[in-house]
């Protein structure tokens, strides 16, 4: 059955869309004080961090005080023992474990409780519903097959939140056929996989599906994909900006005037040279999660660059806007049979196979992939052979995979860590 708390959370999340900015800020500050106190009292890492900075939870009364807390990066956390970063009452065995996507090449394990995981899903649902999805709609999800849920929930059997899952590992032609056959009301997927779908659909004259929403997440959504979706289906694709460690952060509504920041669930700071960036100025994003008490993320550096705007959206929602988000642009991989594989799929596959080892994928030729690895904790030499085997099997392709153990992954000239690079020209 559904947890009553989930029903209350759902009601509140929908209601928060009608609050004005000052009410939302007040709610955000209340939640912030609660998570700060919890983190200091229950998480060894934050207790030490606050002590080292000479601050107490009482010093953080609002978002304006947050700058007193030092920024936490992935590197600060990934080598610590799990007991130092998880709440003392939480048991990892009872939690949902996620491994971060590793766009930056540095994956790490992340935990949240079952109720918190439900809350996360509700944030997704709010984004979907704001873009026209009804609970009884048929949704087709284009994703990595090992992510498909094994069982249907009871309400799905009653026709609520019906989801059809389609593998993004199939050739784009094949999954486009399947999506068309599923005749969906809503299509969900990684931005890059949806790009391939949109390209394939554009070529066809006989497209007879009329989805009311196409929703992307997980990667940069480029303007070309937006253009083709609009041209082929007559609707605008709406994008969600989400980070595994902090959850769904910001999303587009049908007005497309920016990304609404979920300030009832996160605090997002945009920082330039150690100071809060002005409106309209590019800054690096720092995020504080307000709902994960199992493994709090406070002032966590998410490594993407964005621009905050003072403008408000014509939809009337009080959530402030991000004007644009930059970063997380990755290359597609083209296999010998000309299948073009979404980089998001490659990253998900890798993190399942090699856990916390830092990595970079370089495609040299169609049948040649080099994986550079910086072994993390728990890494075993034997994993390399199984990595090669599993990747060949999952990609269903005759490719040579070389694994090179390195001390560090070098950044590109732009200073960005690009974790999937292809030197093979693709037909995109
Ligand atoms: Zn809006």
Boltz pocket constraint, residues with backbone or C-beta under 6 A from the ligand:
constraints:
  - pocket:
      binder: B
      contacts: [[A, 253], [A, 254], [A, 255], [A, 256], [A, 257], [A, 260], [A, 313], [A, 314], [A, 315], [A, 316], [A, 317]]
      max_distance: 6.0
